[in-house]
Amino acid sequence: MAYKVMGVTVGRKNSNSEFLLKEALMACEEQGAEITYINLRDYNILDCTGCTYCTKGMSEGKYVGCVLDEKDDKKKIMEVLLAQDAVIYSIPTYDLMPNGKYLVFAQRSLAYETAFLEAIHAIEHKDRIAGLISVGGSTRSWQSMALEGLQATMFTTDMKVIDMLLATRVPGNGQCLLDDELMAKARKLGENIMTAIKTPPEERKWLGDPDMGWCPNCHSNALVLGEPQWDGIYYPVECQVCGAGGTLEKDEKGGWKFVIQEDGLYKDRTTVIGRARHLDEIGETQGGFFANPENLATVRERSKKYIEKKYKGI
């Protein structure tokens, strides 16, 4: 059976995001992969309404789906996407972070949280990998949250990121085709995807630039000062993306490095176990709210003045 690799983009048609993605996919195809390709611009994807219907069901230990399942194309796409061995995303960034239409698509994925669906035996576990390409017109300065934003959307569908590419300074239509080194990196990303697919899941590892990013766990470039979490766990410094916790220490060259402490991967969002601990939080916080009738009654009473308050619109 051929390995299944899917390409997902939302860039301009016949331009940089598509060309870089197809270069990576062609490398996979040459090694026998069965390719599926979509541009999200061709599909109807509605915004998450924030109704909490899916997470309320999760807090009660049952799968209820999404209230928008029959109203747009999200479910149709997810049924194919979750059956893939690997997915390569190539997403433009216009202002620091991933394109808005992609984020609309990704933020609807909570209803398809694979760790939860596996926990209640709604689906079988599948090891999936991902490669990420972010495309922009400037240097990293104006794409500073692009790859990190993409990484943050991988956890829900259990995608292990094994390589990332930041395509910079390609604002013109198809301008990436003038940069042979950039196109070669896209092809290498595709080759790395196939290497990872052919590796036993327990042995899969990061195959991109070993020095990429601050975090040695997920290779993101984003750290924040820690604060006490809902269950009291505290790390002085945290990776914004994977949640690894540790400290900053001087390296042998006098610079700084992020060192993950002994228990710093307890809530590692790149693992099923780590994400399952977030489901514990949902159960405690949201489940506790809905389980107490007094909470609902108090909110209904206190919300009246805000519901009745009206302002002039545009």
C-alpha positions in Angstrom: 0.0 0.0 0.0 1.3 3.4 -1.0 2.0 6.0 1.7 -0.5 8.8 1.7 0.8 12.4 1.7 -1.5 15.5 1.6 -0.6 19.0 0.6 -2.6 21.9 2.1 -2.2 25.5 1.1 -4.3 28.7 1.1 -2.0 30.9 -1.0 -2.6 32.7 -4.3 -3.2 30.3 -7.2 -0.1 29.5 -9.2 2.2 31.4 -6.9 4.8 30.9 -4.2 2.9 28.9 -1.6 1.6 26.5 -4.3 5.0 26.2 -6.1 6.9 25.4 -2.9 4.3 22.9 -1.7 4.3 21.2 -5.1 8.1 20.9 -5.1 7.9 19.2 -1.8 5.1 16.9 -2.9 6.9 16.0 -6.1 9.8 14.7 -4.0 7.3 12.5 -2.1 5.6 11.4 -5.3 8.9 10.3 -6.8 9.3 7.9 -3.8 5.9 6.3 -4.5 3.6 8.4 -2.2 -0.1 8.8 -3.1 -0.7 12.6 -3.2 -3.8 14.5 -2.3 -3.7 18.3 -2.8 -6.1 21.1 -1.8 -6.1 24.9 -1.7 -8.5 26.0 1.1 -9.6 28.9 -1.1 -11.6 26.3 -3.1 -13.7 25.3 0.0 -16.3 26.9 2.2 -15.0 27.0 5.8 -17.1 28.7 8.4 -15.7 30.4 11.5 -15.9 28.6 14.8 -18.9 30.0 16.7 -17.4 29.6 20.1 -20.4 27.6 21.2 -18.3 25.1 23.2 -20.6 22.3 22.0 -17.7 20.0 21.2 -15.7 20.7 24.4 -18.8 20.4 26.5 -19.3 16.9 25.0 -15.6 16.1 25.7 -16.0 17.2 29.4 -18.8 14.7 29.6 -16.8 11.9 27.9 -18.7 11.7 24.7 -18.2 12.7 21.1 -20.8 15.1 19.7 -19.1 16.5 16.6 -19.4 20.1 15.5 -22.6 22.1 15.1 -21.3 23.2 11.7 -20.5 19.7 10.4 -23.3 19.7 7.8 -23.0 23.4 6.9 -19.5 23.6 5.3 -16.6 21.6 4.0 -14.6 21.2 7.2 -15.7 17.7 8.1 -15.3 16.4 4.5 -11.7 17.7 4.5 -10.9 16.3 8.0 -12.1 12.8 7.0 -9.4 12.7 4.3 -6.8 14.6 6.3 -6.9 12.3 9.3 -6.4 9.3 7.1 -3.0 10.6 5.8 0.4 9.4 6.8 1.8 12.9 6.4 0.5 16.4 5.6 2.6 19.3 4.3 1.2 22.8 4.9 2.3 25.8 2.8 0.7 28.9 4.2 1.4 32.6 3.4 1.9 35.1 6.1 0.9 38.7 5.4 1.6 40.3 8.9 3.7 38.3 11.3 1.4 35.2 11.6 -0.3 32.6 9.3 -3.0 33.6 6.8 -6.4 34.2 8.4 -8.3 31.8 6.3 -5.9 29.0 7.3 -6.4 29.9 11.0 -10.2 29.8 10.6 -9.8 26.3 9.2 -7.4 25.2 12.0 -9.4 26.6 14.8 -12.3 24.5 13.8 -10.3 21.3 14.5 -11.0 21.1 18.3 -14.1 19.0 17.5 -11.7 16.6 15.9 -9.3 16.4 18.8 -7.6 13.0 18.1 -6.3 12.4 21.7 -9.9 12.7 22.9 -11.4 10.6 20.1 -8.9 7.9 20.7 -9.5 8.0 24.5 -13.2 7.3 24.0 -12.4 4.7 21.2 -14.2 6.8 18.5 -11.1 6.4 16.3 -8.0 4.3 16.3 -4.6 5.8 16.9 -2.6 6.8 13.9 0.9 8.3 13.8 0.9 11.3 11.5 3.8 13.6 10.6 3.8 17.1 9.2 6.1 19.5 7.3 5.5 23.2 7.6 6.3 25.9 5.0 5.6 29.6 5.7 5.8 32.1 2.9 6.3 35.8 3.2 7.6 38.9 1.5 10.0 40.1 4.1 12.6 38.7 6.5 11.9 36.7 9.6 11.3 40.1 11.3 7.9 40.3 9.6 7.2 36.5 9.9 8.1 36.2 13.6 5.0 34.2 14.5 4.4 32.4 11.2 5.9 29.0 11.8 5.1 29.1 15.5 1.5 29.9 14.6 1.4 26.9 12.2 3.1 24.6 14.8 0.4 25.6 17.3 -2.3 24.2 15.0 -0.7 20.7 14.7 -1.4 19.3 18.2 -5.1 18.9 17.9 -4.8 16.4 15.0 -1.7 14.7 16.4 0.8 15.8 13.7 4.5 15.4 14.6 6.4 18.2 12.9 9.7 16.8 11.5 10.8 19.8 9.4 10.0 23.5 8.8 10.9 26.0 6.1 10.6 29.8 6.4 10.5 31.2 2.9 11.4 34.8 3.1 11.6 37.8 0.7 9.3 36.4 -2.0 6.6 39.0 -2.3 6.2 38.7 -6.1 4.0 36.3 -7.9 6.1 33.1 -8.3 9.3 34.9 -7.2 10.4 31.8 -5.3 11.3 30.2 -8.6 14.2 32.6 -8.9 15.7 31.2 -5.7 17.2 27.8 -6.4 18.4 27.3 -2.8 14.9 27.9 -1.5 13.3 25.5 -4.0 16.0 22.9 -3.0 15.0 23.3 0.7 11.3 22.7 -0.2 12.4 19.5 -2.0 14.5 18.5 0.9 11.5 19.0 3.2 9.5 16.5 1.0 12.4 14.0 1.1 12.5 14.3 4.9 8.8 13.6 5.1 9.4 10.3 3.2 12.3 9.4 5.4 10.1 10.0 8.5 7.2 8.0 7.0 9.5 5.0 6.4 10.9 5.2 10.0 9.1 3.4 12.8 6.9 5.9 14.7 8.8 5.4 18.0 12.1 6.3 16.2 10.9 9.4 14.3 12.7 12.6 15.1 13.3 16.1 13.9 15.0 16.1 10.5 15.3 19.8 9.8 18.1 22.2 10.7 19.3 21.0 14.2 20.0 24.5 15.3 16.6 25.9 14.4 14.8 27.8 17.1 15.2 28.3 20.9 13.4 25.2 21.9 15.3 21.9 21.6 12.0 20.0 21.8 9.9 21.5 19.0 12.4 24.0 17.5 10.1 26.9 17.8 11.6 30.4 18.3 9.2 31.6 20.9 9.7 31.6 24.7 7.7 33.3 27.4 8.1 33.8 31.2 6.2 31.1 33.0 3.4 31.6 35.5 1.5 29.1 37.7 -0.8 26.9 35.7 -4.3 25.7 36.6 -3.0 22.8 38.6 -0.1 24.7 40.3 2.7 23.6 38.0 5.2 26.3 37.4 8.3 26.7 35.1 10.4 29.9 35.1 10.5 29.9 31.2 8.1 28.1 28.8 8.1 27.4 25.1 5.0 29.0 23.8 4.5 26.3 21.2 5.0 22.9 22.9 4.8 24.0 26.5 8.2 22.7 27.5 9.4 24.3 30.8 12.8 25.2 32.0 15.3 28.0 32.4 17.7 30.1 30.4 21.4 29.3 30.9 24.7 30.5 29.6 26.1 28.4 26.8 29.8 27.6 26.2 30.1 30.6 23.9 28.7 33.1 26.4 25.3 33.3 24.8 22.0 32.0 26.1 20.2 28.7 25.6 16.9 27.3 26.8 17.4 24.2 29.0 14.4 22.0 29.6 14.2 20.9 33.3 13.7 17.3 34.4 9.9 17.4 34.5 9.7 20.1 31.8 7.9 17.9 29.3 5.2 16.8 31.6 2.6 18.7 29.5 4.4 18.5 26.1 1.7 19.3 23.6 3.5 17.4 20.9 2.6 14.1 22.6 -0.8 12.4 23.1 -0.1 12.1 26.9 0.7 15.8 27.2 -2.4 16.9 25.3 -4.5 14.5 27.4 -3.5 16.5 30.4 -5.2 19.5 28.8 -8.4 17.4 28.6 -8.1 17.0 32.3 -8.1 20.8 32.6 -11.2 21.0 30.3 -13.0 18.5 32.5 -12.1 20.4 35.6 -12.8 23.9 34.4 -15.6 23.6 31.9 -17.1 20.4 33.3 -17.2 21.9 36.8 -18.9 25.0 35.4 -21.8 23.1 33.7 -22.1 20.5 36.5 -23.2 23.1 39.0 -26.7 24.5 38.4 -25.9 27.5 40.7 -23.2 28.6 38.3 -25.6 28.7 35.4 -28.3 30.5 37.4 -25.9 33.1 38.6 -24.5 33.8 35.1 -28.1 34.1 33.7 -28.9 36.7 36.4 -25.7 38.7 36.1 -25.7 38.7 32.3 -29.0 40.5 32.0 -27.5 44.0 32.3 -25.0 43.3 29.6 -27.6 41.7 27.2 -29.9 44.6 27.7 -27.2 47.3 27.2 -27.2 48.5 23.6 -24.8 50.8 21.8 -24.8 52.5 18.4 -23.2 50.4 15.6 -21.8 51.3 12.2 
